[in-house]
């Protein structure tokens, strides 16, 4: 029986909803998830004309799409991993299970030039816990004069980041460093440090849908309250910021635990027009005042 592209997308979306799939790895709804797999099966780009929905599918094309739908349902693999691509801040990135699927609300900040939080464009940027490199590479794209360092403890993640540096032809301004937090960055200072660290607490880790089990645990879990990494970050970041530098960090649902852990710090929590929460900004001056309050300087 003849079937159109739009029919298959609707059918896939209905199946995904009925099976209770989890979205949020590049898409946030069943229809977009089905669309992404259909376009992949047909070797078509995201910006294909809407008239595509009326195109008739061959028997072979229907079979390929059905196989992808079945795999998505049975194995709970995020579509971004099946496709090998995710979008972040309007840019395409190669992804695979060695890195988290890009989805941070920090993309919105990058697209706006971090306005109004940054008064001038940063000349040096550190993307700590870089994973695929999406945050740092997007910063390099939107700040065309900035030099950017992508840092991660995972060599596998840095291999993916290197692929994305080449994809965006940024090897002259973007470099990678293997580092556990700041260990491999001795002596370097940055005007902007952006961090999307592991921040999921033990309770949320235990309740995560199966889709998240395909992602590297090192990029998600961070102790009982989700703050093992962020505590270290706040205590050490000042030594790697310039005098007027800024630190921007995502901690997601762990934001309340963070405020409880650091009651003397006035975190600036950033609001997002497109959704998202748990991203704070601290200046070098704030970090210095915090250190002084603890008698560490």
Steps between C-alpha positions, in 0.01 A plus 500: 500500500647839399616716792620857516786639705260691723300185567810318622605787723155506660502122537843507661399778738190305604711190566756697703227655714329164555828337604580778748834604352702773668589806293748776576810383313480750219120499467229554759202324340405184314429665164841668474667175609321307225578776248872483580511125437300525179727771360803289595358193327435706185841677515328837507597817691309660789400797285320291236196667347166430667375352170709194590216389729290416191769291330421131453743255658634195324473158662872506582472845658206388712701200616801715597285741696312222676829339606618829651171547684522144636857554618408828669216328687667171586845626597407849624800649319465879467442595137807725503724196554323303228549789259845598625410867508349759733436872471610761753485880473403463135804285419535133409716271715615143464394294803527141613471318837843626607344843568176641634246612242518884489193656662617768743298824526839673489452492121257789538761704685763435235268603218432832678870563568434445872318835502444678730731307730823565308580860408767409241572197286743265676838453334569173682245232586527169682234235445553267796345150485468562128370162382420545132649850512164659422517784753856607423465461124176699505683771699772506235234532230315789667820670622711483183810653662501283812751226571331200660624202699289186524584294808379159616619213716389252232735432211209343312296818538791711376521282189140596420577865579793491258266371229272795562787748494584370153132499398482873572851578372609660826834330566685834489306637799367196687719244677439204731659410832462180702444615857331400824340835581793749483791256543611521136452877471771626734591865444213578261238766570177566313259789469211252491473148638184312403427166664230239448635252756359176637235618746231232531441388858466136605121511525455635148759257360302207642178630342634582154325351194687237297602752234747657742674166560648529150689814605836491683436490876808715562316789333190469720553376855673713763445350842207485738393864455637550148764749611823301534648666190346844553641534852851450361427736213392788724804459724749500210350709218637835619856394422406451134296815442630840399445792739166586338414145390170317539402143581175357357392157619200274451389295801142421400283357776790521746467878526323490837764271645766742370342797676483298821865400463619859440262726695737799494522515119240703311462289187355675197249252358434560132151489347446348155240596240509150346486306827763359730622577849783452744767711326691751713756772442775602742760766437864477597430769759229286661726196508776711655260632767390144573858389540574792732194418711643154557840644594670330203673816371 
